[in-house]
């Protein structure tokens, strides 16, 4: 049974699913009919964070040009440049057994590539969601639909996974930023020049 979450809700991942070792984080979206004449290219990323909530460096940032970190602890499965079709538009795999002990939180984000130049924002994106799937069984553990609360934002923290003792939990965030990837990088402690 899939659990549907609302913004701000938290749920245990590994305590109630003790066999969960490899989770697929599936992200999907549609674009509204008005696109300003340019194609949309949304990009999923992950920031691996220390106990202070900051990434230590580029080695803690997973995106379309850095697909795997920490010996496969987090792997981006590839860039979908048009978001066409049903289901997940981009995916990341998280292997909890490979996660370094110094990583306490993982921020899962989505940005609009060249949003300013293309005059695009998340107000033009609909049906955005994240889901967590147990890769071993194929079971969908949870789903968070972001809703239509965005207007000028060009980057969104979709969710965060975080350690709680020896277990991992999921928090539905849905927080937007209007300065794209550079705002997310600054938020998570990376210098985005």
C-alpha positions in Angstrom: 0.0 0.0 0.0 1.4 3.4 -1.0 1.3 6.1 1.6 0.5 9.6 0.3 2.1 12.5 2.2 1.4 16.2 2.5 3.9 19.0 2.7 5.8 18.9 6.0 4.9 15.3 6.9 7.6 12.9 7.9 7.6 9.1 7.7 10.0 6.3 8.6 11.6 4.5 5.7 13.9 1.8 7.0 12.4 1.0 10.4 9.0 0.0 8.9 10.7 -1.5 5.8 13.7 -3.3 7.4 14.6 -5.0 4.1 14.9 -1.6 2.3 18.6 -1.3 1.2 18.2 0.3 -2.3 15.5 2.9 -2.8 14.5 4.5 -6.1 13.6 8.1 -5.8 11.4 8.8 -8.8 10.5 12.3 -9.7 7.9 13.4 -12.3 6.2 16.5 -13.7 4.2 17.9 -16.6 4.5 21.4 -18.1 1.4 23.5 -18.6 0.3 24.4 -22.1 1.9 27.9 -21.9 5.6 27.4 -22.3 6.8 30.7 -23.6 7.9 29.0 -26.8 10.9 27.2 -25.3 11.1 23.5 -24.3 11.3 22.8 -20.6 14.3 20.9 -19.2 13.9 20.0 -15.5 16.8 18.5 -13.6 16.8 16.4 -10.5 19.8 16.7 -8.1 20.8 15.4 -4.7 22.8 17.2 -2.0 24.4 14.9 0.6 24.7 16.8 3.8 26.7 16.5 7.0 25.3 16.9 10.5 25.3 20.7 10.1 23.0 20.4 7.0 25.8 21.4 4.6 27.5 19.6 1.7 31.2 19.2 2.2 32.0 19.8 -1.5 31.2 18.8 -5.1 31.7 15.2 -4.1 28.4 15.5 -2.2 26.4 16.8 -5.1 24.7 14.4 -7.6 23.3 15.8 -10.8 23.4 15.2 -14.6 27.1 15.9 -14.9 28.1 14.0 -11.7 25.9 10.8 -11.8 27.4 8.9 -8.9 29.0 9.6 -5.5 30.5 7.7 -2.6 31.0 4.4 -4.5 27.4 4.3 -5.6 25.7 5.5 -2.4 23.6 7.8 -4.6 23.3 7.3 -8.4 21.4 9.5 -10.8 20.1 7.4 -13.6 20.4 10.1 -16.3 19.0 13.4 -17.6 15.6 13.5 -19.2 15.7 16.7 -21.3 12.0 17.0 -22.2 10.0 15.3 -19.4 7.7 13.6 -22.0 5.7 10.5 -21.1 4.1 9.1 -18.0 5.7 7.9 -14.8 9.1 9.1 -13.5 10.9 11.7 -15.5 14.2 11.3 -13.6 15.3 8.8 -11.0 18.0 8.5 -8.3 19.0 5.3 -6.5 20.0 5.5 -2.9 21.9 2.6 -1.4 21.6 3.0 2.4 24.2 0.3 3.0 26.9 2.4 1.1 26.0 5.7 2.7 29.1 7.2 4.5 28.5 7.6 8.2 29.2 11.4 7.9 26.2 11.9 5.6 23.1 12.7 7.8 20.7 14.1 5.3 20.0 14.0 1.6 18.2 16.9 -0.1 16.4 15.9 -3.3 15.8 18.9 -5.6 14.5 19.8 -9.0 15.6 22.9 -11.0 14.6 24.3 -14.4 17.6 24.5 -16.7 18.1 28.0 -18.1 14.9 29.1 -16.4 15.7 32.8 -16.5 16.8 32.9 -20.2 13.7 30.9 -21.2 11.3 32.9 -18.9 10.2 29.7 -17.2 9.2 28.9 -13.6 7.4 26.3 -11.5 4.1 28.1 -11.9 4.2 26.5 -15.4 4.8 23.0 -14.0 2.0 20.8 -12.9 1.5 17.3 -11.5 5.0 17.3 -9.9 5.6 14.4 -7.5 8.2 12.3 -5.8 7.9 8.6 -4.9 10.0 6.1 -3.1 10.2 2.6 -4.5 11.9 -0.4 -3.0 14.0 -1.6 -5.9 14.1 -5.2 -4.6 10.3 -5.7 -4.6 9.1 -2.9 -6.9 6.7 -1.8 -4.2 6.0 2.0 -4.0 6.5 2.9 -0.3 5.3 6.5 -0.5 4.3 9.4 -2.8 4.3 13.1 -2.3 2.5 15.3 -4.8 3.8 18.9 -4.6 0.6 20.6 -5.6 0.3 23.9 -7.5 1.7 26.3 -4.9 4.5 27.7 -7.0 4.7 30.8 -9.2 8.1 32.5 -9.8 10.3 29.7 -8.3 12.9 28.1 -10.5 14.2 25.5 -8.0 12.4 23.3 -5.5 13.6 21.2 -2.6 11.2 18.3 -3.1 12.1 16.2 -0.1 14.8 15.3 2.3 15.9 11.9 3.6 17.6 11.9 7.0 19.1 9.7 9.6 17.3 9.0 12.9 19.6 6.8 14.9 20.4 3.8 12.6 17.2 4.4 10.5 16.4 6.7 7.6 13.3 8.9 7.5 11.6 10.9 4.7 10.3 14.5 5.0 8.0 16.0 2.4 9.4 19.5 1.9 8.1 21.3 -1.2 10.1 24.5 -0.6 10.8 26.8 -3.6 13.6 29.2 -4.5 13.6 31.9 -7.2 17.3 31.9 -8.0 17.6 28.4 -9.5 20.4 26.0 -8.8 22.7 28.7 -7.4 20.2 29.4 -4.6 20.0 25.7 -3.7 23.8 25.4 -3.7 24.1 28.3 -1.3 21.4 26.9 0.9 23.2 23.6 1.1 26.7 25.2 1.7 28.2 25.0 -1.8 29.8 28.0 -3.5 27.9 28.4 -6.7 29.8 31.0 -8.8 
